[in-house]
Amino acid sequence: MRRKQPKSDTVVPADVLEQAREPFSADRLKKATTKCSVCGAETPAGAREPLCWVCRRLKISAWHEIEQQMPAQE
């Protein structure tokens, strides 16, 4: 039979761990999300523009297509 190891001191103090977990709490994450201005889906909290990932990708693809068509028109 193995002997139980005595509890060792924690490397990181409990108050520091609690401060690190605070930004990721479930209720705080729910408050941080907003609605997409195009389709109404949830958007990430740190987004510069109110677009969900799908609408943002569509916008980027449209820009890319316009850039490719510009030289053909000239």
URCOR-V390801 format. One record per pair of residues at least 6 apart in sequence whose ideal C-beta (glycine too) atoms are under 6 Angstrom apart, sorted by sequence separation. I is the first residue (numbers start at 0). GAP is how many residues later the second one is. D is the distance in Angstrom with one decimal. If there is no record, write none. Layout:
i=[I | I]
gap=[GAP | GAP]
d=[D | D]
This chain:
i=[35 | 42 | 32 | 33 | 42 | 40 | 31 | 36 | 35 | 33 | 35 | 38 | 37 | 35]
gap=[7 | 7 | 9 | 9 | 9 | 11 | 13 | 13 | 15 | 16 | 16 | 16 | 17 | 19]
d=[5.3 | 5.8 | 4.6 | 5.1 | 5.2 | 4.0 | 3.4 | 4.4 | 5.5 | 5.8 | 3.9 | 5.9 | 4.4 | 5.6]
